[in-house]
Amino acid sequence: MAKTLILYHGIYGHTRKIAETIESELHRLGGPADLVPITEWNVDEAGRYQAIVIGAAIRNGKHNRVVLEFIRKHRALLESKHNAFFSVNLVARKAEKNTAETNPYVKAFLNRSPWQPQLVGVIAGNLDYQRYRFFDRHVIRFIMTLTGGPTDLNTKVEFTDWDRVRSFAAEIAALSTAGGA
Ligand SMILES: Cc1cc2nc3c(=O)[nH]c(=O)nc-3n(C[C@H](O)[C@H](O)[C@H](O)COP(=O)(O)O)c2cc1C
């Protein structure tokens, strides 16, 4: 099976945890994968991979701008491989907002991105108030108030559906077994 590169961007570690789950599921399915923060990856390594996955968390309504900058710069490279994107956010905890067609951040991302990924995953994130810096804690609490989520500052809940993450990994694996690059 193809070798996959997973590039990710998050702040508090949950996007990395999702990327690790995708990595280990790809391994289980027989395909090697590497995991690298998007800001640390060296493009000279690109030749080693047949598939590239980018994963990014939403913070204050947006994916970090380094993600879009990376995509703009490396669009041709992404399109030359099997490719996929996943977004991690808390709005995706709602069943009616957890697809590429219904999640507002992913819709906005796909409108702005010159790269249209072959596969798009929308994954519900983590809420752990005590882990956040003071300002972040209050920003996310405000967002939770607006969207009808938990506002108790002791809340610690992983909304991530790990079976869905593993299914997404299987879809990534299927891209390369289907042929092509
Ligand atoms: C400061 C902050 C702002 C956030 N803003 C949003 C937001 O606007 N919309 C949303 O759906 N989720 C928002 N989230 C939720 C994150 O996307 C979610 O917690 C994710 O799991 C964070 O991933 P990370 O641990 O890799 O940073 C926010 C989280 C934090 C800490």
The ligand as a MOL file (V3000), in Angstrom:
LIG
                    3D

  0  0  0     0  0            999 V3000
M  V30 BEGIN CTAB
M  V30 COUNTS 31 33 0 0 0
M  V30 BEGIN ATOM
M  V30 1 C -9.4410 29.0330 21.8090 0
M  V30 2 C -10.2880 28.0260 21.0920 0
M  V30 3 C -11.1420 28.4540 20.0930 0
M  V30 4 C -11.9730 27.5420 19.4410 0
M  V30 5 N -12.8200 27.9880 18.4830 0
M  V30 6 C -13.6900 27.1200 17.9180 0
M  V30 7 C -14.6690 27.5980 16.9980 0
M  V30 8 O -14.7320 28.7700 16.6560 0
M  V30 9 N -15.5510 26.6970 16.5070 0
M  V30 10 C -15.5050 25.3650 16.8340 0
M  V30 11 O -16.3410 24.5980 16.3390 0
M  V30 12 N -14.5640 24.8820 17.6730 0
M  V30 13 C -13.6790 25.7370 18.2280 0
M  V30 14 N -12.7260 25.2830 19.1040 0
M  V30 15 C -12.6720 23.8470 19.3870 0
M  V30 16 C -11.4500 23.1560 18.8060 0
M  V30 17 O -11.5170 23.1190 17.4110 0
M  V30 18 C -11.3580 21.7540 19.3970 0
M  V30 19 O -11.2460 21.8760 20.7930 0
M  V30 20 C -10.1980 20.9440 18.8830 0
M  V30 21 O -10.2780 19.6570 19.4710 0
M  V30 22 C -8.8700 21.6110 19.2040 0
M  V30 23 O -7.8230 20.8570 18.6480 0
M  V30 24 P -6.3290 20.9580 19.2310 0
M  V30 25 O -6.3360 20.2990 20.5940 0
M  V30 26 O -5.5060 20.2060 18.2460 0
M  V30 27 O -5.9680 22.4140 19.3070 0
M  V30 28 C -11.8990 26.1600 19.7720 0
M  V30 29 C -11.0140 25.7260 20.7700 0
M  V30 30 C -10.2150 26.6450 21.4220 0
M  V30 31 C -9.2950 26.1750 22.5040 0
M  V30 END ATOM
M  V30 BEGIN BOND
M  V30 1 1 1 2
M  V30 2 1 2 3
M  V30 3 2 2 30
M  V30 4 2 3 4
M  V30 5 1 4 5
M  V30 6 1 4 28
M  V30 7 2 5 6
M  V30 8 1 6 7
M  V30 9 1 6 13
M  V30 10 2 7 8
M  V30 11 1 7 9
M  V30 12 1 9 10
M  V30 13 2 10 11
M  V30 14 1 10 12
M  V30 15 2 12 13
M  V30 16 1 13 14
M  V30 17 1 14 15
M  V30 18 1 14 28
M  V30 19 1 15 16
M  V30 20 1 16 17
M  V30 21 1 16 18
M  V30 22 1 18 19
M  V30 23 1 18 20
M  V30 24 1 20 21
M  V30 25 1 20 22
M  V30 26 1 22 23
M  V30 27 1 23 24
M  V30 28 2 24 25
M  V30 29 1 24 26
M  V30 30 1 24 27
M  V30 31 2 28 29
M  V30 32 1 29 30
M  V30 33 1 30 31
M  V30 END BOND
M  V30 END CTAB
M  END
